[in-house]
Amino acid sequence: MLDFALKTSGTLLSPPGERAKLSILIYHRVLRQPDELFPLEVDAARFEAQMLAVRKLFHVLPLSEAVFRLKDGCLPARSACITFDDGYADNVEVAFPILQRLQIPATFFVADGFLDGGIMFNDRIMEMIRNIRIPLLDLTSLGMDRLPLTSLEQKRAAIAYLLSRLKYASLEKREEWLIEIERIAGTVPAAHLMMRSQQVRELFDAGMEIGGHTVNHPILASIDMASSESEILRNKERLEKITNHPVKLFAYPNGKPQTDYNAEHVALIEKLGFDAAVSTRPGVSYRHSDYFQLPRFTPWDLSPTRFSLRLLNNLRKPC
């Protein structure tokens, strides 16, 4: 009865055809087990429950097909897409078997500079703080704070502080700081979190879509346009070499319009031959949306019912 009511409400909010709305969900990691340091991070059991809820409520389509049908005015009612950013190995090892079993397509936006043993700066910070063996991280020599680390709450606060300090630094300055912070902490970067090139190919061969996400995941608005074009184009070319197939979809790193990228980057993505691009602005897409700035929705509810209700509420957002 509840499923019927949810579907009815969803169809009223997102009817088929020219008035259709497209929900695009965004994920990053899908862990094997719950993480006490980040209890809200999606794990395998929660992800499967969410995918079951999505499959019951929505018509789940590959992103490229959904974009084409949205433009053409023939999108089904309650349409949705599943996307993953960055290229985490657990996307293949944990999420992919669930998607296969439930016959749900997805698009994986991969930053190829971290394939085959690399690690993103945010994960270097999180894994460093997770594994640190000292009670206080003194970063005053770098012009930063002294960070106590004796509880989970203090570790979470330290991670949030370091992420905020390093996120918008240049790639060079960020790397310089990370090396020095790791030296002070007495840790080394993890080398197992990201996909291998062969795993990208395995996803593609199994029918999943691969999209561009730059080489090194820079904040595009913080680098010059020549560097932006190089990051986007080299990433596109390498992913095309891995898959032996054109890469026509793109996700902006971090993805906040006018903060992480701007109109010049939108024009660049179109010039480089992509069909569509996604941001991290919340909301839904409709027929007259900007197809190079499609919004995405980040789910986080623990209960599948609350998760479904939040997805329906997302459909209420104005076009």
ZIUR-V105569 format. One record per run of one state. SS is the DSSP state (A for helix, B for strand, O for the rest). FROM is the first residue (numbers start at 1). LEN is the number of residues. Records with the same first field share a line. If there is no record, write none. Layout:
SS = FROM-LEN, FROM-LEN
This chain:
O = 1-1, 14-3, 20-2, 28-3, 32-11, 58-1, 61-2, 73-6, 87-1, 103-4, 111-1, 115-6, 132-4, 139-1, 143-3, 149-3, 167-4, 186-8, 195-2, 206-3, 213-7, 223-2, 244-5, 252-5, 258-3, 262-1, 272-4, 279-6, 286-8, 295-2, 298-6, 315-5
A = 2-12, 17-3, 44-14, 63-10, 89-14, 112-3, 121-11, 140-3, 152-15, 171-15, 197-9, 220-3, 225-19, 263-9, 304-11
B = 22-6, 31-1, 43-1, 59-2, 79-8, 88-1, 107-4, 136-3, 146-3, 194-1, 209-4, 249-3, 257-1, 261-1, 276-3, 285-1, 294-1, 297-1
